[in-house]
Amino acid sequence: MFIKIAREKNPLIHHITNYVTANDCANVTIAMGASAAMADFYEEQTDFAKISSALVLNTGTINQLVANSMLKAIKEYTLLNKPIVFDPVALGVSKARDGINFELLNLKGISIVKANASEIASVIGLDGKARGVDSTFVINDEFLEKARKYTQKTKRILAITGKIDYIISQKQIAKVYNGSIMATKITGAGCMCASLCGVFAGAIEDKFQASLCALLSFGIASEIAQESSSGSASFRVNLIDALSNLNDEEVKKRAKYEII
């Protein structure tokens, strides 16, 4: 695992994200040993691309002004060959949202697409049957085949969160079984996973391993947090505590995943 490396490198993770979960995303980024910048001003994108280690984009509360900043940021980070994590929130819900998300997805430079199964289904050309930010899609053989072809075509990693998390690359599929039902009772669990993908993508070269470490860390921290929580509010606080105290040895001891 790579938590020690992330903390030693302390990468700066630049976010253009939604206003619902920005604070949580910043806190989990810092808890995992990185630094967080939440900057969506169009005129700043060139300068933030120069000083940041990775970019995390989240279209949860998208509008055209923010989309313009995202388009600018993707071009700047691509020029510098720095990793980009993209979270196309609620893809499939509306034509306007789909238009912006696919305009971003059609650009080169995105390294990791982090989303739930419904959103990823829309990304790879299936009917995602989206219902807001909630996933209603069940991953099956057709999904995995289409997802694998998408990664072969785009060279991207797909990091899919759900009851079982999947990380799909051109050559490998990982299934992660760690996690807590309590993560579905707070806002922004998926957004926080995208931030963690940014942390590890900013610290190590292998984006499959970066995505795997991110989802394992979040799943294990969720399990630890649940053990001492009495409800949703305490779970949110305990989750950030658990991430800040998590180390590679604990991840190795508690990790439940397989490569298929």
Disulfide bonds with the S-S distance in Angstrom:
none
